[in-house]
Amino acid sequence: MSVFSGYKNAHLLPPGLASLYTSRSILLIAAGFVGLFLPVFLLLQYNSIEKVIIYYLISFALYTLTVASGAIFMNYIGIRNSIIWSFPFLAAFYTCYYFFDVNLVIFTVLSLLFLNVYRMLYWVPYHTEFAELTDKKKRGKQIGLLDSFTSVLSIIIPFVSGLLIKTFGFNFVFVIVIILIIIGIIPLLFVPKIKVKFSWSYKRCWQEYFKKDNRKMMITYMADGAENWIGAVLWPIFIWQLLKGQYLSVGLITSLVTLVAVILKLVIGDYTDKFNKRKLMKVGSILSSLGWIIKIFITTSFHIFIASTYHNFALILLRTSFDALMYEKAADSGHYVDEYTTLREMYIQTGRVIVMILILILINFISLNLVFFLAAISSLLVNLLPKQNLDETIGLR
Protein backbone atom coordinates (compact mmCIF):
# COMPACT_ATOMS: atom_id res chain seq x y z
CA MET A 1 0.00 0.00 0.00
CA SER A 2 2.89 2.37 0.70
CA VAL A 3 3.80 2.42 -2.99
CA PHE A 4 0.38 3.73 -4.00
CA SER A 5 -0.30 5.96 -1.01
CA GLY A 6 1.61 8.84 -2.58
CA TYR A 7 -0.77 8.88 -5.53
CA LYS A 8 -3.66 9.83 -3.25
CA ASN A 9 -2.10 13.22 -2.62
CA ALA A 10 -4.69 15.76 -3.74
CA HIS A 11 -1.96 18.17 -4.76
CA LEU A 12 -0.06 15.69 -6.92
CA LEU A 13 -1.82 16.83 -10.09
CA PRO A 14 -2.51 20.58 -10.35
CA PRO A 15 -5.61 21.44 -12.44
CA GLY A 16 -3.60 22.73 -15.40
CA LEU A 17 -1.49 19.59 -15.62
CA ALA A 18 -4.56 17.38 -15.20
CA SER A 19 -6.32 19.17 -18.07
CA LEU A 20 -3.27 18.96 -20.33
CA TYR A 21 -2.80 15.28 -19.73
CA THR A 22 -6.51 14.53 -20.00
CA SER A 23 -6.29 15.81 -23.54
CA ARG A 24 -3.07 13.88 -24.10
CA SER A 25 -4.66 10.73 -22.70
CA ILE A 26 -7.55 11.02 -25.14
CA LEU A 27 -5.04 11.26 -27.99
CA LEU A 28 -3.15 8.25 -26.67
CA ILE A 29 -6.39 6.28 -26.44
CA ALA A 30 -7.24 7.30 -30.01
CA ALA A 31 -3.76 6.29 -31.16
CA GLY A 32 -4.16 3.03 -29.26
CA PHE A 33 -6.98 2.00 -31.60
CA VAL A 34 -4.71 2.21 -34.63
CA GLY A 35 -1.15 2.59 -33.34
CA LEU A 36 -0.37 -1.11 -33.11
CA PHE A 37 -1.94 -1.85 -36.49
CA LEU A 38 -1.12 1.37 -38.38
CA PRO A 39 2.20 0.06 -39.76
CA VAL A 40 0.30 -3.06 -40.83
CA PHE A 41 -2.35 -0.90 -42.54
CA LEU A 42 0.38 0.90 -44.48
CA LEU A 43 2.04 -2.40 -45.37
CA LEU A 44 -1.25 -3.67 -46.79
CA GLN A 45 -1.71 -0.43 -48.76
CA TYR A 46 1.79 -0.24 -50.23
CA ASN A 47 2.50 -4.00 -50.42
CA SER A 48 6.15 -3.36 -49.56
CA ILE A 49 7.94 -2.84 -46.28
CA GLU A 50 10.47 -0.66 -48.12
CA LYS A 51 7.67 1.69 -49.22
CA VAL A 52 6.33 1.82 -45.66
CA ILE A 53 9.78 2.81 -44.39
CA ILE A 54 10.08 5.46 -47.12
CA TYR A 55 6.67 6.86 -46.10
CA TYR A 56 7.88 7.27 -42.50
CA LEU A 57 11.25 8.54 -43.72
CA ILE A 58 9.64 11.37 -45.68
CA SER A 59 7.32 12.28 -42.80
CA PHE A 60 10.10 12.56 -40.22
CA ALA A 61 12.50 14.28 -42.63
CA LEU A 62 9.85 16.94 -43.24
CA TYR A 63 9.32 17.38 -39.52
CA THR A 64 13.06 17.67 -38.86
CA LEU A 65 13.20 20.61 -41.26
CA THR A 66 10.10 22.33 -39.87
CA VAL A 67 10.32 21.82 -36.08
CA ALA A 68 11.96 25.22 -35.65
CA SER A 69 9.34 26.91 -37.85
CA GLY A 70 6.59 25.53 -35.65
CA ALA A 71 8.34 26.79 -32.52
CA ILE A 72 8.70 30.27 -34.04
CA PHE A 73 5.04 30.29 -35.11
CA MET A 74 4.13 29.46 -31.49
CA ASN A 75 5.24 33.00 -30.55
CA TYR A 76 2.42 34.50 -32.63
CA ILE A 77 -0.48 32.34 -31.46
CA GLY A 78 0.61 31.18 -28.00
CA ILE A 79 1.48 27.76 -26.62
CA ARG A 80 -2.05 26.67 -25.71
CA ASN A 81 -3.53 27.86 -29.01
CA SER A 82 -0.81 26.08 -30.93
CA ILE A 83 -1.73 22.80 -29.24
CA ILE A 84 -5.45 23.38 -29.90
CA TRP A 85 -4.88 24.29 -33.55
CA SER A 86 -2.93 21.07 -34.10
CA PHE A 87 -5.92 18.81 -33.44
CA PRO A 88 -7.89 19.53 -36.65
CA PHE A 89 -4.78 18.69 -38.68
CA LEU A 90 -4.41 15.38 -36.84
CA ALA A 91 -8.06 14.60 -37.58
CA ALA A 92 -7.46 15.49 -41.24
CA PHE A 93 -4.45 13.16 -41.24
CA TYR A 94 -6.57 10.16 -40.21
CA THR A 95 -9.30 11.24 -42.64
CA CYS A 96 -6.74 10.81 -45.43
CA TYR A 97 -6.26 7.18 -44.39
CA TYR A 98 -10.02 6.71 -44.68
CA PHE A 99 -9.77 7.71 -48.34
CA PHE A 100 -6.64 5.76 -49.25
CA ASP A 101 -8.81 3.39 -51.29
CA VAL A 102 -10.04 6.31 -53.40
CA ASN A 103 -6.63 7.58 -54.51
CA LEU A 104 -3.55 6.26 -52.77
CA VAL A 105 -1.09 8.79 -54.22
CA ILE A 106 -3.08 11.96 -53.56
CA PHE A 107 -4.09 11.02 -50.04
CA THR A 108 -0.60 9.81 -49.22
CA VAL A 109 0.73 13.27 -50.05
CA LEU A 110 -2.07 14.99 -48.13
CA SER A 111 -1.57 12.72 -45.10
CA LEU A 112 2.12 13.63 -44.97
CA LEU A 113 1.32 17.35 -45.16
CA PHE A 114 -1.39 17.25 -42.48
CA LEU A 115 0.75 15.09 -40.20
CA ASN A 116 3.67 17.48 -40.48
CA VAL A 117 1.57 20.55 -39.63
CA TYR A 118 0.12 18.71 -36.62
CA ARG A 119 3.60 17.83 -35.36
CA MET A 120 4.84 21.41 -35.90
CA LEU A 121 1.97 22.85 -33.89
CA TYR A 122 1.76 20.19 -31.19
CA TRP A 123 4.99 18.66 -29.94
CA VAL A 124 7.20 21.59 -28.94
CA PRO A 125 4.30 23.45 -27.23
CA TYR A 126 3.09 20.28 -25.50
CA HIS A 127 6.49 19.34 -24.07
CA THR A 128 7.15 22.96 -23.09
CA GLU A 129 3.81 23.21 -21.29
CA PHE A 130 4.30 19.84 -19.61
CA ALA A 131 7.78 20.77 -18.39
CA GLU A 132 6.45 24.02 -16.94
CA LEU A 133 3.45 22.44 -15.20
CA THR A 134 5.15 19.42 -13.61
CA ASP A 135 6.83 19.55 -10.20
CA LYS A 136 10.54 18.69 -10.17
CA LYS A 137 10.26 16.85 -6.84
CA LYS A 138 7.30 14.78 -8.01
CA ARG A 139 7.97 14.59 -11.75
CA GLY A 140 8.72 10.85 -11.89
CA LYS A 141 5.62 10.04 -9.88
CA GLN A 142 3.48 12.41 -11.96
CA ILE A 143 4.67 10.88 -15.22
CA GLY A 144 4.13 7.35 -13.89
CA LEU A 145 0.65 8.18 -12.66
CA LEU A 146 -0.43 10.02 -15.79
CA ASP A 147 0.84 7.22 -18.03
CA SER A 148 -1.00 4.69 -15.90
CA PHE A 149 -4.33 6.48 -16.39
CA THR A 150 -4.03 5.85 -20.11
CA SER A 151 -2.59 2.39 -19.65
CA VAL A 152 -5.63 1.20 -17.73
CA LEU A 153 -7.74 1.75 -20.84
CA SER A 154 -4.89 0.53 -23.05
CA ILE A 155 -5.26 -2.91 -21.49
CA ILE A 156 -8.40 -3.59 -23.49
CA ILE A 157 -7.92 -1.25 -26.48
CA PRO A 158 -5.50 -3.44 -28.54
CA PHE A 159 -7.85 -6.44 -28.30
CA VAL A 160 -10.92 -4.32 -29.08
CA SER A 161 -9.07 -2.70 -31.97
CA GLY A 162 -8.10 -6.07 -33.40
CA LEU A 163 -11.72 -7.22 -33.08
CA LEU A 164 -13.10 -4.10 -34.77
CA ILE A 165 -10.58 -4.26 -37.61
CA LYS A 166 -11.32 -7.94 -38.19
CA THR A 167 -15.09 -7.32 -38.13
CA PHE A 168 -15.54 -3.91 -39.74
CA GLY A 169 -12.19 -3.01 -41.29
CA PHE A 170 -9.75 -0.16 -40.73
CA ASN A 171 -12.09 2.65 -41.87
CA PHE A 172 -14.48 2.03 -38.97
CA VAL A 173 -11.61 2.43 -36.52
CA PHE A 174 -10.41 5.60 -38.25
CA VAL A 175 -13.86 7.17 -37.65
CA ILE A 176 -13.58 6.37 -33.92
CA VAL A 177 -10.12 7.93 -33.82
CA ILE A 178 -11.29 11.13 -35.55
CA ILE A 179 -14.16 11.54 -33.05
CA LEU A 180 -11.81 11.07 -30.09
CA ILE A 181 -9.38 13.64 -31.49
CA ILE A 182 -12.16 16.24 -31.68
CA ILE A 183 -13.20 15.45 -28.09
CA GLY A 184 -9.56 15.86 -27.03
CA ILE A 185 -9.75 19.60 -27.73
CA ILE A 186 -12.18 20.22 -24.83
CA PRO A 187 -9.75 19.72 -21.87
CA LEU A 188 -7.25 22.06 -23.52
CA LEU A 189 -9.62 24.95 -22.96
CA PHE A 190 -8.82 24.67 -19.25
CA VAL A 191 -5.03 24.58 -19.63
CA PRO A 192 -3.38 27.78 -18.33
CA LYS A 193 -1.63 30.04 -20.81
CA ILE A 194 2.12 29.82 -20.23
CA LYS A 195 4.09 32.88 -21.30
CA VAL A 196 7.20 31.46 -22.96
CA LYS A 197 8.80 33.20 -25.92
CA PHE A 198 10.88 31.26 -28.41
CA SER A 199 13.92 33.49 -28.85
CA TRP A 200 15.88 31.77 -31.62
CA SER A 201 15.67 32.30 -35.35
CA TYR A 202 15.46 29.37 -37.76
CA LYS A 203 19.16 29.84 -38.56
CA ARG A 204 20.09 29.91 -34.86
CA CYS A 205 18.30 26.60 -34.30
CA TRP A 206 20.52 24.89 -36.86
CA GLN A 207 23.63 26.57 -35.50
CA GLU A 208 22.87 25.15 -32.06
CA TYR A 209 21.94 21.82 -33.66
CA PHE A 210 25.50 21.34 -34.90
CA LYS A 211 27.20 22.93 -31.90
CA LYS A 212 29.96 20.77 -30.39
CA ASP A 213 28.77 21.40 -26.83
CA ASN A 214 25.44 19.79 -27.72
CA ARG A 215 27.00 16.64 -29.19
CA LYS A 216 26.04 14.33 -26.29
CA MET A 217 22.52 15.67 -26.32
CA MET A 218 22.40 15.02 -30.07
CA ILE A 219 23.51 11.38 -29.77
CA THR A 220 21.18 10.74 -26.82
CA TYR A 221 18.02 11.93 -28.52
CA MET A 222 18.95 10.51 -31.92
CA ALA A 223 19.29 7.12 -30.24
CA ASP A 224 16.00 7.64 -28.44
CA GLY A 225 14.26 8.45 -31.73
CA ALA A 226 15.78 5.45 -33.49
CA GLU A 227 14.75 2.96 -30.80
CA ASN A 228 11.28 4.46 -30.51
CA TRP A 229 10.63 4.16 -34.25
CA ILE A 230 11.78 0.54 -34.46
CA GLY A 231 9.53 -0.33 -31.52
CA ALA A 232 6.53 1.55 -32.90
CA VAL A 233 6.74 0.45 -36.54
CA LEU A 234 8.92 -2.59 -37.21
CA TRP A 235 8.01 -4.54 -34.08
CA PRO A 236 4.22 -4.52 -34.84
CA ILE A 237 4.90 -5.55 -38.44
CA PHE A 238 7.18 -8.34 -37.26
CA ILE A 239 4.69 -9.85 -34.79
CA TRP A 240 1.83 -9.45 -37.28
CA GLN A 241 3.83 -11.41 -39.85
CA LEU A 242 4.87 -13.97 -37.25
CA LEU A 243 1.23 -14.52 -36.23
CA LYS A 244 0.24 -14.74 -39.90
CA GLY A 245 -2.01 -11.68 -39.94
CA GLN A 246 -4.18 -12.65 -36.97
CA TYR A 247 -5.40 -9.28 -35.68
CA LEU A 248 -7.12 -10.77 -32.63
CA SER A 249 -4.00 -12.68 -31.57
CA VAL A 250 -1.82 -9.59 -31.92
CA GLY A 251 -4.32 -7.48 -29.98
CA LEU A 252 -4.83 -10.05 -27.22
CA ILE A 253 -1.12 -10.53 -26.57
CA THR A 254 -0.59 -6.77 -26.50
CA SER A 255 -3.48 -6.35 -24.05
CA LEU A 256 -2.06 -8.99 -21.70
CA VAL A 257 1.38 -7.39 -21.77
CA THR A 258 -0.17 -3.96 -21.06
CA LEU A 259 -2.00 -5.39 -18.05
CA VAL A 260 1.33 -6.24 -16.44
CA ALA A 261 2.79 -2.87 -17.44
CA VAL A 262 0.14 -0.79 -15.63
CA ILE A 263 1.20 -1.86 -12.13
CA LEU A 264 4.88 -1.58 -13.02
CA LYS A 265 4.43 2.02 -14.20
CA LEU A 266 2.92 3.05 -10.87
CA VAL A 267 5.63 1.31 -8.85
CA ILE A 268 8.55 2.54 -10.93
CA GLY A 269 7.15 6.07 -11.18
CA ASP A 270 7.13 6.26 -7.39
CA TYR A 271 10.66 4.91 -7.02
CA THR A 272 11.98 7.25 -9.70
CA ASP A 273 11.58 10.13 -7.26
CA LYS A 274 13.28 8.20 -4.43
CA PHE A 275 16.38 6.93 -6.21
CA ASN A 276 18.95 8.36 -8.58
CA LYS A 277 17.23 8.74 -11.95
CA ARG A 278 20.43 8.26 -13.91
CA LYS A 279 21.20 4.97 -12.20
CA LEU A 280 17.66 3.74 -12.85
CA MET A 281 17.97 4.88 -16.47
CA LYS A 282 21.27 3.03 -16.86
CA VAL A 283 19.81 -0.21 -15.48
CA GLY A 284 16.71 0.23 -17.65
CA SER A 285 18.75 0.84 -20.81
CA ILE A 286 20.85 -2.29 -20.24
CA LEU A 287 17.75 -4.40 -19.62
CA SER A 288 16.02 -2.83 -22.63
CA SER A 289 19.00 -3.54 -24.86
CA LEU A 290 18.93 -7.16 -23.74
CA GLY A 291 15.20 -7.22 -24.47
CA TRP A 292 15.81 -6.26 -28.09
CA ILE A 293 18.42 -9.00 -28.40
CA ILE A 294 15.91 -11.53 -27.04
CA LYS A 295 13.30 -10.36 -29.55
CA ILE A 296 15.63 -11.32 -32.40
CA PHE A 297 15.09 -14.99 -31.55
CA ILE A 298 11.29 -14.97 -31.12
CA THR A 299 9.41 -17.62 -33.10
CA THR A 300 6.05 -18.21 -31.34
CA SER A 301 3.19 -16.25 -29.75
CA PHE A 302 4.30 -17.46 -26.31
CA HIS A 303 7.76 -16.08 -26.99
CA ILE A 304 6.16 -12.74 -27.95
CA PHE A 305 4.28 -12.57 -24.65
CA ILE A 306 7.28 -13.47 -22.47
CA ALA A 307 9.73 -11.24 -24.33
CA SER A 308 7.29 -8.31 -24.51
CA THR A 309 6.44 -8.56 -20.80
CA TYR A 310 10.12 -8.52 -19.88
CA HIS A 311 10.92 -5.76 -22.37
CA ASN A 312 8.00 -3.65 -21.16
CA PHE A 313 9.40 -3.82 -17.64
CA ALA A 314 12.78 -2.65 -18.94
CA LEU A 315 11.25 0.10 -21.06
CA ILE A 316 9.13 1.38 -18.18
CA LEU A 317 12.21 1.52 -15.97
CA LEU A 318 14.08 3.31 -18.74
CA ARG A 319 11.32 5.61 -20.01
CA THR A 320 9.99 6.76 -16.64
CA SER A 321 13.44 7.82 -15.43
CA PHE A 322 14.57 9.09 -18.86
CA ASP A 323 11.41 11.13 -19.46
CA ALA A 324 11.57 12.56 -15.94
CA LEU A 325 15.16 13.62 -16.58
CA MET A 326 14.24 15.02 -19.97
CA TYR A 327 11.49 17.24 -18.56
CA GLU A 328 13.81 18.16 -15.71
CA LYS A 329 16.48 19.26 -18.21
CA ALA A 330 13.90 21.26 -20.14
CA ALA A 331 12.44 22.95 -17.05
CA ASP A 332 15.88 23.68 -15.59
CA SER A 333 16.93 25.39 -18.81
CA GLY A 334 14.90 28.34 -17.55
CA HIS A 335 14.19 30.82 -20.32
CA TYR A 336 15.36 28.24 -22.87
CA VAL A 337 12.78 25.55 -22.03
CA ASP A 338 11.17 25.77 -25.49
CA GLU A 339 14.55 26.04 -27.24
CA TYR A 340 15.71 22.89 -25.46
CA THR A 341 12.51 21.13 -26.49
CA THR A 342 12.98 22.23 -30.11
CA LEU A 343 16.55 20.90 -30.28
CA ARG A 344 15.41 17.67 -28.68
CA GLU A 345 12.68 17.23 -31.29
CA MET A 346 15.12 17.94 -34.13
CA TYR A 347 17.57 15.36 -32.80
CA ILE A 348 14.88 12.72 -32.25
CA GLN A 349 13.59 13.03 -35.82
CA THR A 350 17.13 12.95 -37.21
CA GLY A 351 17.75 9.71 -35.33
CA ARG A 352 14.65 8.20 -36.86
CA VAL A 353 15.65 9.29 -40.35
CA ILE A 354 19.16 7.87 -39.97
CA VAL A 355 17.98 4.50 -38.65
CA MET A 356 15.42 4.22 -41.48
CA ILE A 357 18.10 4.85 -44.09
CA LEU A 358 20.28 2.17 -42.47
CA ILE A 359 17.38 -0.28 -42.39
CA LEU A 360 16.51 0.37 -46.04
CA ILE A 361 20.06 -0.69 -46.85
CA LEU A 362 20.28 -3.63 -44.42
CA ILE A 363 16.87 -5.11 -45.18
CA ASN A 364 18.16 -6.23 -48.57
CA PHE A 365 20.70 -8.47 -46.84
CA ILE A 366 19.21 -9.51 -43.48
CA SER A 367 15.83 -10.54 -42.10
CA LEU A 368 13.59 -8.04 -40.31
CA ASN A 369 14.22 -9.38 -36.80
CA LEU A 370 17.99 -8.81 -37.07
CA VAL A 371 17.29 -5.08 -37.38
CA PHE A 372 16.37 -5.14 -33.68
CA PHE A 373 20.11 -5.12 -32.98
CA LEU A 374 20.12 -1.45 -33.98
CA ALA A 375 17.48 -0.78 -31.33
CA ALA A 376 19.61 -2.62 -28.77
CA ILE A 377 22.56 -0.33 -29.49
CA SER A 378 20.33 2.76 -29.43
CA SER A 379 18.96 1.80 -26.03
CA LEU A 380 22.44 1.96 -24.51
CA LEU A 381 23.29 5.33 -26.08
CA VAL A 382 20.59 7.22 -24.15
CA ASN A 383 22.91 7.14 -21.14
CA LEU A 384 24.93 9.90 -22.81
CA LEU A 385 22.27 12.43 -21.73
CA PRO A 386 24.42 15.40 -20.58
CA LYS A 387 24.22 16.79 -17.05
CA GLN A 388 24.41 20.44 -18.04
CA ASN A 389 21.35 22.42 -19.08
CA LEU A 390 20.93 24.29 -22.35
CA ASP A 391 21.49 27.70 -20.77
CA GLU A 392 24.92 26.42 -19.69
CA THR A 393 25.92 24.97 -23.07
CA ILE A 394 25.15 28.18 -24.94
CA GLY A 395 27.21 30.17 -22.45
CA LEU A 396 24.56 32.67 -21.45
CA ARG A 397 23.89 31.67 -17.90
N, C-alpha and C positions, 0 to 999 in steps of 0.2 A: 504493500500500500504506500510505502514511503516514496517509491518512485513516481507515483501518480499524484501524490498529494500536492506537489508544487503546481500542477496544472489547474487546481481549483482556485488559485489566486485570482481574485476578481480584477486585479490590476495588471494581469499578465498581458492581456490584449487590449490596448487602448482603442477607442471607437474608430479612429481613422485607420489603424492597421487592420482591424477586423473588417471594415468595409472594403479596403483594398484587397484583402485576401479572400473575401467572400466572392468578389468579382473574379479573382484569379482562380479560385476553386471551381467556379462555374465553367470557366474556360478549360480547366484541366479535365473536368468531367466530360465536357463536349469532346475534347481531344481524345479522351479515353474510349469513346465510342468508335473512333476511326483510327486512332494512333497506332495501335498494334497491327491493324490490317491495311493501313494506308500504303505502305511500301508494296504490299501484295496487290492492292488495287492498281497501282501504277505499273507493276510488273505484268498484270493481266492486260492492261491497256497498251503497253508498248511492246510486249512479247520479247523483251530483252533486258537482262539485268544491267547491261552496259548503258542502255538508253535511260534506265531509271537513275543510274548514278550520274549521268550527264545532266538529267533534269535537276537533280539536287545540286550538282556542281554549278550550274548556271544560277540557280536561285541564291546560293550562298555567296557566289562571286559578286552578284549584283548588290547584295546586302553589305558586303565588305566595303564596296566603293561608296555606298550611300549612308552608312551609319552616321558619319559626321554631319551630313546634310540634315538628317532627321534631328540630331541633337541641336543644331543651329536653329532649325525651324521651331523647335520647342520654345525658344526664347520669345517668339512672336505670339504664340497661342497659349502658353503655360503648360506645366507638366500634366496637370489633371486633364485639361482639354485634349492634350495630345493623346493620352491614353484612351479617352472616350472616342475621339475621332478615328482611332485605329480599328475599332470594332466593326463598323460597316465594311471596311476593306477586307477584314477576315471573313465576314459573312459572304462577301462577293467572291472570295477565293474558293470557298467550298461550293458556292453556286456554280462556278466554272466546272468543278468535278462532276456536278449533276448533269452538265451538258456535254461531257466528253464524247458521248455516243453520237452527238449531232455533228460536231466537227472537232476532231482531236487536235489538229494543228492550231486553229484559232483560239480554242479555249485553253490550250497549253500555254500559249503566249500570254493570254489574259490572266491566267492563274498565277503565273510568275510575276507579272506586274502588280497585281493586287496583293500578293503575299509580301512582296518587297515593301510596298507602301505601309502595310500593316506593321511589319518589323521595324521600319524607320520610325513610325509614330509611337510604337508600344514599348520596345524593350529598354531603351535607355531611360525614358521617363519612369517606367515601372520599377526598375532596379534602383534608380535614384530615390524615388519616393519610399520604397521599401527600406533602403538603408537609413533614410532620415527618420522613419517612423518606428523602427525597431530599437530596443534597448540593448546596449552593449553587454550589460551584465546578464541579460536573459536571452540573448539572441539565439543561442543554440536551442534552448528550450522552446522559444517562440517558433523557430523554423520547424522543429520536430513536431510540435503540436499542430501547427497550421498544415503541414504536409499530411499529418495523420487524419485530419478532418476529411480531406479529399480521398485519402487511401481507404477509408471505411467504405465509401461508395465505390471505389475502384475495385473492391473485392468482387463485386458482382458484375460490374460493367463489362469486362472482357468476355465473360460467358454470354451475357445478354446480347452484346454486340455480335458475337459469333452466331448466335441463334437468329438474330434479326437479319443478318447478311445472308445466312443460309436460306431463310424463309422468304424474305422480301427483296433482297439484293442491296447493293451499296447505296443506291439513290434514296431509299427510305431512311437510311441512317444519316445521310447528308442533310436531309430535311430536319431531323432531330437536332443535329449539330448547329445548324443555322438558327433555329429557334432559341437554343440555349445561349448562343453568342449574343443575340439581341437582348435576352434577359440579363446577361452579364453586365450590361451598361448601367442598370439601375443602382447597384451598390456604389458605383463610382461617383454618383451624385453626392454621396455623403463623405467622400474622401477630402480631407483638408487641402487647401491650395498651398503648396510649398514654394516659397520664393527662392529659387535657385537659378542663377543665370549662367548659361554656357558661355565661357569667355574666349574660347579658341576659335580661330578661323579654320576653314577646311584645310588650308595649307599647313597650319600649325599642328593639326591632328596628325598629319602624315609625317611631319618632322619629329614629333614625339613618338610616333609609331616605330620609327627606325632608330631612335636614340639608344645609344649603348647602355645607358643607365637603366633602361627598361627591358633589357634583354632577357633577364630571368622571368619577368612578368610575361613577356612575349611567349617564351617556351612553355610556361605553365599553362596559360590559357589556350594556346594552340593545341597542346596535348589534351586538355579538357574537352575542347571542341571535337577533336578527332575521335576520342573514345566515346563521347556522347553520340556522335553520328553513327558509328558502327553499331552501338547498342540499340539505337532507335530505328535504324533502317535495315542493316544487313542481318542482325540477329532475328527479327521477325520473319524475314524472307527465308532464312535458313531453317527455322523450326517449321514454317509452313510447308516447305519442300520436304523436310524430313517426315512430317506427318501426312504427306501426300494430299495436301489441300483440304484437310479436315478442319473447317473453321471452328466447330464446336470443341474439338480436342484442343486446339490452340488456345481458345478462350478459357476453357475449363482449367487447364494447367496454369495459365497466367493468373486466373482468379485464386487458385489455391496458393500459389506463391505469394500473391499480394496479401492474403490473409495472414500469413506468417510475418510479412513485412510490417504490418500496421503496429503490432506490439513492439517490434524492434525499434521502430522510429521513435516511439514515445520514450522508451528506455534510453536509447542512445542520445536523443535530444536533451534529456535531463542530464546525463553524464557529461555531455559536451561542455556544459557550463561549470562542471566541477573539476575536470581534468584538463591538462594541457592539450589544446586543440591541435597543435602541430604533431604531437605524439600520436594522438588518435588518428589524424589524417595519414600519418606515415604507416601505421599498422593497417588502416583501411586500404591504402593504395597497394600495399604488398599482398594483402588477401584478395583484393580485386584483380590484381594482375594474375595471381594464381587461378582465380575463377575463370578468366579468359582462356588460360592454357587448358584448363579442364574442359571447357566448352568445345575445344578443337576436337576432342575425342568422343563427343556425344553421338550415339547411334539409335537410341530408343526414347519413347515418351517418358519412361521412368527416369532415364538419365537427364532429360530436360528438367524435370521437376526437382531432382536432387541438386543438380548443378545450379539451377536458377535460384533455388532457395538459399544455397550457400552464397552465391554471388550477390544476391539481394542484401544479405547480411553485410557483406563486405562493402557494397556500394552505399548502404545506409550509413555505415561507420565512416566511410570516406566522404560522402556528399554532405552529411549533416555538419561535420567539422569543417570541411572545405568551404561550404557555402557560408557558414557562420564567419569564417575568417575573411572570405571575400567581401561580405557586407561590412565587416569590421574595417577592412582596408579602405573600402569606399567611404564609409562614414568618417573615419579618422583622417581622410584626405581633406577635410574641412571644406573650404570654398571649391575645391576641385573634385567634389563627389561625382558630379555628372561627367567631368572630363575623364576621371578614372573609369567610370562605367563605359564611356564611349570607347576608350582604348581597349578595355577588356572585351567588348563586343567585337571590335575589329580583329583582335587576335584570335578569338574563338572561331570566327567565320573563316579566317585564313587557315587555321588548323584543319577545319573541315574540308576546305578546298584542296589543301595539300594531300590529305589522306585519301581523298577521292581520286585524285590524279594518280597516286601510287597504286591504288586498288585497280583502276582501269588498266594499268600496265600489268600488274601481277596476276589479275584474274585470267589472263590468257595462258598462264603457265601453271597456276596452282588452283586447287579447289577452294570454294567459298569459305569453308571453315578455317582454313589455314590463315586467312586474313585476320582472324581474331588475335593473332600474335602481335599485330600492330597496335591493337587496343591494349594488350598486356603491357607493352612498352610505354604507351601513352599514360597508362594508369600510374606508373612509377614517376613519370616526369612532373606530375602536379606538385610534388614535394619541393620543387624549385621556387614556389611562391615566395617572393622576397619579403623581408621583414619591414623595410622602409615603406612609407606612404608616398603617394604621388607628389605631394607638396614638397617632400624632401628630395625626390629624384630630379625635379625640375629646378631646384636650387632657389626657391622663392620663399622658403619658410622663414 
